[in-house]
Amino acid sequence: MTLQIQFGKRVREIRNSHGLSQEALAYKAGIDRTYMTDIENGKRNVSIQNIEKIINALELPIEDFFKSPIFLNH
């Protein structure tokens, strides 16, 4: 599994746990909803700036975002 796919799965996991739609998260992050869909599906190589926007929109410390079994196999 690529890091892009792992990142997208983690975004989806946290977004769902917060009860947010893709549209709501995209709005909070200042990112287009279709771009968010591609991120969650592992189809986008996300810039550091957009990673930061997404994690901030999820209201999580960056280190907590990456503390997940999803990233252990990379």
RACORFEN-V487371 format. One record per run of one state. SS is the DSSP state (2 for helix, 1 for strand, 0 for the rest). FROM is the first residue (numbers start at 0). TO is the last residue. If there is no record, write none. Layout:
SS_FROM_TO, SS_FROM_TO
//
This chain:
0_0_1, 2_2_16, 0_17_20, 2_21_28, 0_29_31, 2_32_39, 0_40_46, 2_47_56, 0_57_60, 2_61_65, 0_66_67, 2_68_70, 0_71_73
//
